[in-house]
């Protein structure tokens, strides 16, 4: 092959240089393959992080929406209690005593 020593009368130095050149070429091919694989792993990792981030954002948005809804319902409940307290306070003060006969 391209890396085999070229027999027949060549000096040892030429053969050694060819072997070194061939080995370096093979290392270069190996490094290119490793870099290609690393690039693929990096891309997969980036996509996985994006998916996790999107999922976490969706969870946060849901929790925030629930908290906003709870806050709104609490405000409505407080207003209902305040209105009821005012009405019952008025009924008690007028002598109805909350018996249901007022109206």
C-alpha positions as CSV (number, residue, x, y, z in Angstrom):
1,X,0.0,0.0,0.0
2,X,0.9,3.6,0.2
3,X,2.6,3.1,3.5
4,X,4.5,0.0,2.7
5,X,8.3,0.5,2.6
6,X,9.5,0.6,-1.0
7,X,11.9,-2.4,-1.0
8,X,14.8,-2.7,-3.4
9,X,17.8,-0.6,-2.7
10,X,16.3,2.3,-0.8
11,X,18.1,3.7,2.1
12,X,16.8,3.1,5.7
13,X,16.3,6.8,6.1
14,X,13.9,7.0,3.2
15,X,12.0,4.0,4.6
16,X,11.9,5.5,8.1
17,X,10.6,8.8,6.6
18,X,7.8,7.0,4.7
19,X,6.8,5.1,7.8
20,X,6.7,8.2,9.9
21,X,4.8,10.1,7.2
22,X,2.4,7.1,6.9
23,X,1.9,6.9,10.7
24,X,1.3,10.7,11.0
25,X,-1.3,10.4,8.1
26,X,-3.1,7.6,10.0
27,X,-3.1,9.6,13.2
28,X,-4.5,12.6,11.3
29,X,-7.3,10.4,9.9
30,X,-7.9,9.0,13.4
31,X,-8.0,12.5,14.9
32,X,-10.5,13.7,12.2
33,X,-12.7,10.7,13.1
34,X,-12.5,11.6,16.8
35,X,-13.3,15.3,16.0
36,X,-16.2,14.2,13.9
37,X,-17.6,12.0,16.7
38,X,-17.0,14.8,19.3
39,X,-18.9,17.2,17.1
40,X,-21.8,14.8,16.9
41,X,-21.8,14.3,20.7
42,X,-21.6,18.1,21.2
43,X,-24.6,18.6,19.0
44,X,-26.6,15.8,20.7
45,X,-25.7,17.3,24.1
46,X,-26.7,20.8,23.0
47,X,-30.1,19.5,21.7
48,X,-30.7,17.6,24.9
49,X,-29.9,20.7,27.0
50,X,-32.3,22.7,24.9
51,X,-35.1,20.1,25.4
52,X,-34.5,20.1,29.2
53,X,-34.5,23.9,29.2
54,X,-37.8,24.0,27.3
55,X,-39.3,21.4,29.6
56,X,-38.2,23.4,32.7
57,X,-39.6,26.6,31.2
58,X,-42.9,24.9,30.5
59,X,-43.0,23.7,34.2
60,X,-42.1,27.2,35.4
61,X,-44.8,28.8,33.2
62,X,-47.4,26.3,34.5
63,X,-46.4,26.9,38.2
64,X,-46.5,30.6,37.6
65,X,-50.0,30.4,36.0
66,X,-51.3,28.3,38.9
67,X,-49.9,30.8,41.4
68,X,-51.5,33.7,39.5
69,X,-54.8,31.8,39.5
70,X,-54.6,31.1,43.2
71,X,-53.8,34.7,43.9
72,X,-56.9,35.8,41.9
73,X,-59.1,33.3,43.7
74,X,-57.8,34.3,47.1
75,X,-58.6,38.0,46.3
76,X,-62.1,36.9,45.2
77,X,-62.5,34.9,48.4
78,X,-61.3,37.7,50.6
79,X,-63.8,40.1,48.9
80,X,-66.6,37.5,49.3
81,X,-65.8,37.2,53.0
82,X,-65.6,40.9,53.4
83,X,-69.0,41.4,51.7
84,X,-70.6,38.6,53.7
85,X,-69.1,40.0,56.9
86,X,-70.6,43.4,56.2
87,X,-74.0,41.9,55.3
88,X,-74.1,39.7,58.4
89,X,-72.8,42.6,60.5
90,X,-75.6,44.7,59.2
91,X,-78.2,41.9,59.8
92,X,-77.1,41.4,63.4
93,X,-77.1,45.1,64.1
94,X,-80.6,45.4,62.8
95,X,-81.9,42.6,65.0
96,X,-82.4,39.8,62.4
97,X,-79.8,37.7,63.9
98,X,-79.0,35.9,60.7
99,X,-82.2,33.8,60.9
100,X,-82.9,34.2,57.2
101,X,-86.0,36.3,57.6
102,X,-84.2,39.5,56.4
103,X,-84.2,40.4,52.9
